[in-house]
Amino acid sequence: MKKLNVVKVGGNIIEKEEDLQAFLDAFAALPEPKILVHGGGKLATQLAERLDIPVQMTNGRRITDAETVEVITMVYGGKVNKSIVAGLQARDCNAIGFSGADGNTILSVKRPVKDIDYGFVGDVIAVDSTMIANLLSIGITPAFCAITHDGKGQLLNTNADTIACELAIGLSEKYEVTLNYCFEKAGVLLDVNDDNSVVKDINSEKYTQLLNDKIIADGMLPKLENCFYALKGGVHQVQLGKPEMLKNTITNFTTLRL
């Protein structure tokens, strides 16, 4: 079975030009086929503040009202996505920018209101793996922003980690998929302030132990939940760490398997 890399790049890398360029170097050097997924939350916040649009966050998640949908569309689907695509073209990686609405690739439903009304936030329900595989087969690299749609004309703000996870699962019947989460840390750390404290291999048993020891908490918790959800959905393996792991120039990163 042919191998596929699905790579999600973190927001802290995107907002620092030097780090973004180094990431694009590493991603472009990966052999095809490959898929890139990105967000851009901090840049969206900056634009919202410039436009005097209130930024509402709850438990680290953005409340997305109608004005905020416009902002994230401009930032995620516009400035960030097209800059990334242009950067990849400069590196001879033939990329096309996508939201979930493009080609009807990722369909979502608006998140139901429970304790909190998140507004126009999407939960993924379907990925068109055939459409994406057709693009990959002719050498196209899709670059997805963190926007999906509901099939009725409404764009939805959707977590980029989740999009990467759902794409990886959707394509796992056609490829041996490695899901890569690239961010500013070296992986899952025993000490968040020490990049040398990486937990290099995590299986289900080790994951449970780290949870019980409260090593995994805060923002890393939903990320690892996504990782094991992907593995249970058929993804071959998941890697977390700095972009250098894509180039195999470091050994200090985390690999997750069931």
N, C-alpha and C positions, 0 to 999 in steps of 0.2 A: 504494500500500500504506500502511495506517495506521501511524503511528509509535508506538513503545513505549519508555519509559525503564525500564531495570532499574538500581536504585541500591543499592549496598552501602555501608553506613556503618561506619567503622572503630571499633575498641574505645576508642581514646583520646578520641573524640568522645562516645561513649555514657557514659563514666564521669564526664564533667564536665557538670554540669547545665546551665550556661549555654551550652556548646557544643552540647549535645543539643537544647536548645530552639531555638537558631538554625538547626540542621540541619532540624528538623521544620518550621520556617517555610519554609525553602527547598524542601523536598520537597513539602509540601502545596501550594505555589504552582505546581508543575509541572502542566501539563494532563494529564488522563487520556488514555489508560491508562498506568499505572505500577505497578511492583513494588518493594518494599523488602526488603532482606536485611540481617540483622544477626547479630553474635555476642554477645560479653559475657564473654570469657575472663578478664579481670582481676577482674571481679565474682565469677565462679565461683571463682577462686583465693581471694579474700577469704573467701567463705562456707566453702569447704573448710577453710581454716585455722581459722576459728571453730569448726568441727565436729571439729577434730583429725583430719581426713582428709588423709593425705599427698598432696602435689602433686608429681607426677613429670613432668618435661619432658625431652625428648631432641631436640637440634637445633632448639629452639624450638617443638616440637610436644608436645601434651599426651598422656601415657599415660592411657588412659581405662579404668580398671577398673570393676567393678560399682558401687562406692560413688560413683565420680566420675560415672557416667551419671546417678545420682540427683541429684547436685549440679547438673550442667549442665541437666538437665530443669527443676529448680526455678528456676534463674537464667535460662537462655535462653528456655525455653518459658513460664515463669511471670512473674517479676518484670519482666525487661527487655521481653519481648514485649508483655505487657499494658499496661505503662506507655507504650510507644511507640504502641500502638493507641489508648489513651485520649488521648494527646497529639495524634494525627492527627484523632480525632473532634472534639476541641476546636477544630480548625482547619478543620472542615467537609470533611474528607477521610474518606470512609466506608471504613474499613479493617477487615479481619478478620485475626487472627493465625493463623499456620500453622506447623506442623512438616511435614516431608516425609510423615509418617504421615497427616496430615489430608487427607481426600479422596484418599488414595493418590497424592499429587502428586509425590513424589520417592522413588524406590526405590533402595536402595544394597545393596552387599555388604560384609560385614566385611572389612577390609583383610587380605590374606594375610600371614602371618608370614614375614619374610625375615630380615634381620639384626636387626631390632627388632620386638618384639611390641607394637603400639600399643594392643592391647585392643579395646574396642568403638568403633572408628573406622570410618566408612563411606566407601566410594568409590562415587560416583553411577553408576548404570547405566541409569536411565530417568526421564524427566520426562513427566508427563501434561499436555502442552501444551493439549489440547482442554478439559480440566477448568478449567485456569487461564484460558484465553481466554474461556470461558463466563462466568466471574466478572468478567473485565475488561469484557465486553460489556454488563453490567448496572451498571457503575459502581462495582464493588467493587475496592478496592486491597489485594491480598494483602501481608501483612508476614511474611516467613519468618524464623524463627530457624534457628540452625545445627545442627538435628537432623533426621536422616532415619530411615528404618526399613528392615528387610530383608524385609518381607512375611510374617515368621514370628513377629511379636510383639516383636522386639528393636529398641529405639531405638539409634541410632548417632550419636556425635559426628562432625560433618562440617564441614570447613573452609568458612567463610562465603564466602570469595572464590570457591571452587570451585562452591558452590551458585549464586551469582549468575551465574557463567559458564555453567553447565549450563542454568539457566533461560533465559538470553539465547539460547543456541544452540537450545534446544527450541522457543522461540517465534519464531525467525527465519523460519520458513516462512510464518507468519501475519502478521508485522509487520516493519517496518523498525526494527530494534532498536539503540538506543544503550545500551551498558553503561557505567555510571558508578561509579568507585571513589572515594568521598569519604573523605578522611582528613585528618590535621592538617598535612600537607605540601602545598606548592603544585603538586606533580606529580613527574615524574622530574627530579632535580636533578643538575647537574654538580658542585655542592658541597653536601653534605647540610646544611650549616650556613647556607646562603644561599638564601632563598626566591626571590631574583631571578635565580637561575641555572637557571631552568626550561628544559628541552628541550621546546619547544612542539609540535613535530610529529615523530613517529617512524614510519617505515615499516620494512619487513623489513631493508632495507640498513642504515639508520641503527641499528636494533636490534643487528645483528651488529657494527657498528663500536663501539657503546657497550659491548657485552660484551667485545670484544677489548681495549678501553681500560680495562676493569675499572671503568667508571663505574656499571654495574648490578651490585649484589652484595647479599649478606645477604638481608633480608626483601623487598627490591624484586624480586629475581630470580624467585621463584615467582609473584609477582603479575603480572609481565610475561609469564611463560610462560603463565599463564591468559589474559591479554589476547590474545596471538597465537593461542592455541588457539581462543578465541572467534571471532576474525576469520576464521580458516580454517574454522570451523564455520558461517559464514553471517551472523554479526553485522555490522551496517553499520559501526559505529565504536565505539571505546572511549575514554573520557575518565578521566583521573586528576587529582585536585586537591582543593582545599578546597571545602566545601559551597557557597560563593558562586558556583561555576561553574554550578550548577543554575539560578541566577537570572539568569545572563548579566550579572552586575555586575562581573565581572573577566575579563581576557583571559589571565591568568597561570596556565595549566594545560596539561596534556599531552594531546594527541589522538593516538591510534594508528590507523593504517590499514595494510593490506597493501601 
